[in-house]
Amino acid sequence: MYWKPIKQNKAFLSIIAVLFTLFGLVLYIGGNQIYEREAQWQHGNTVARLLSSKEIVGKYFSEFRHNLFFLRDIPSTRGYVNSNFESTVYSNETAEIFHSFVKAYEQYAQIGIIDSSGQEKMSVAGKLNGDGGIASNSHLNDEKRWRYFQETMNLDNDQISVSPIPINPEQQRIPVIRLATPLFNVKSEKKGILTLDLDFTKVFELLPENLFIQTEEGDILSLKPNGTINFGRSNYIFPDQSGWLYLSEVETIHYSTVEFLPGKICIVALYHSHPLLKAALQRLIFVSVILLASFLCLILIIGYLNVVRFREMIGAQKAIMFSLVGLTERRDPETGLHLERTKNYAIALAKQLRKDKKYRRRITLEFIEDLSDAATLHDIGKVGIRDAILLKEAILTHEEYEEMKEHVRIGKQVLQDAIDKFKLRQPFLLLGKNICAYHHEKYDGKGYLEGLKGQEIPLEARIFALCDTYDAIRSKRPYKDVLTHEEAVGRIVSDSGKHFDPVIVDAFSKIENEFAQICNSK
């Protein structure tokens, strides 16, 4: 059976199991720690990019507001306002400055001046509106109906109004934000407004990829790979001023609120996905598990081959020992049947003893198997006894009997020499040596060797002593006839505590019929 060599190597197998378990834990914990550290690094990098984007948006629109006031305060603009928009000189000079300004700043779509009645007095377009240029009088519009005009006319000096970001997904128009501020003359009379239109998409050119902006109205703007703007409605609800939303294990949105102009806010958000990192971790774990499984299979194959070799070695040892037993059988033909019967007696008696709590841990299934193999070695020492004594059909004399008793010493020495020389550790050999040496010892200490008694006699020898005696009583000898089972039982019970261990005798009494069946079957 394979379980026996496996059990004998359980320490080695336990170490292997512990090492594999530790390797698995290290792989799992280490892989997750690497993943967490990398994810945290990417998270920190994303947060840094978001803060940088927030700063860029803030400064970008701060410059927008600054330029609006700059255009308002240049002398030509003030002169034009103070002339109540009638001076041709100031008009031309202001228009040229505005035109130069939009040419220098591509993000500005248009600069305009509107009087207090809502009539455009000047409109200078940038490159975003065709070829740009200064609009003729025929192309100037009446703006009084538009909300931005009405709101701006209600403002005080240094205040500005900001239009919503116009979203038109169907026409894919460029989203333009209009800033406007009132124009006052030297008498502090409100004479009209100054407008400055900004292409909102230009800000994306300064921002990192995967960033999008959500407006107050719930619209989303993001930059497509081809440089155009992608419009859409937002499905995201951002509960705080800043933070992040978890979309999945590998997807998050980091966001922050930006007041890019006074009273005008938007959400700057950065989509962060790290599926490659997760996939890399999974691949690492998968490859490691494959390598671990391959290594385990290799260990199991090597272990299996070792077990096979171990069994073959044990088989070879048993074959050699049984060959020695065969020598005994050739010397005494009756010995062969005696060996088979006593082996079966010993197995039955050991199984019964195993039911006793005192012996349950000692008499294991492995012990019973070893006892079965060891029992056949008990008379191996008879090969050293002269035929004149071994085969004598009459009762032995005292001197002959003393010489016959030496077979236990001979057998013990033969097995002990083999064990010592080849450093054998197989349990069945150790049990065989003890049975061979002490199966003629008596519980009261008056056995062949007259030294060991009681529990000093090995358990296997105490068990076999009863089995050997029962078979001797039931067998025919030159000097005696066959005795009945009842007579054998009576003699054994009467010798309880003298020749035999009382506990073993009690166990025998419970299965005596099984002894009778074994004896009658051989």
Buried (B, 14 or more C-beta within 10 A) or exposed (E): EEEBBBEBBEEEEEEBEEEBEEBBEEBEEEBEEBBEEBBEEBBEEBBEBBBEBBEBBBEBBEEBBEBBBEBBEBEBBBBBBBBBBEBEEBBBBBBEBBBEBBBEBEBBBBBBBBBBEBBBBBBBBBBBBEEBBBBEEEEBBEBBEBEBBEBBBEBEEEBBBBBBBBBEEEEEEBBBBBBBBBBBBEEEEBBBBBBBBBBBBBBBEEBEEBBBBBBEEEBBBBBEEEEEBBBEEBEBEBEEEBEBBEEEEBEBBBBBBBEBBEEBEBBBBBBBBBEEBBEBBEEBBEEBEEEBEEEBEEBEEEBEEEBEEBBEEBEEBBEEBBEBBEEBBEBBEEBBEBBBBBBBBBBBBBBBBBEBEEBEEEBBBBBBBBBBBBBBBBBBBBBBBEEEBBEBEEEBEEEBEEBBBBBBBBBBBBBBEBBEEEEBEBBBBBBBBBBBBBBBBBBEBEBBBEEBBEEEBBBBBBBBBBBBBBBBBBBEEEEEEEBEBEEBBEBBBEBBEEBBBEBBBBBBEEBBEBBBEBBEEE
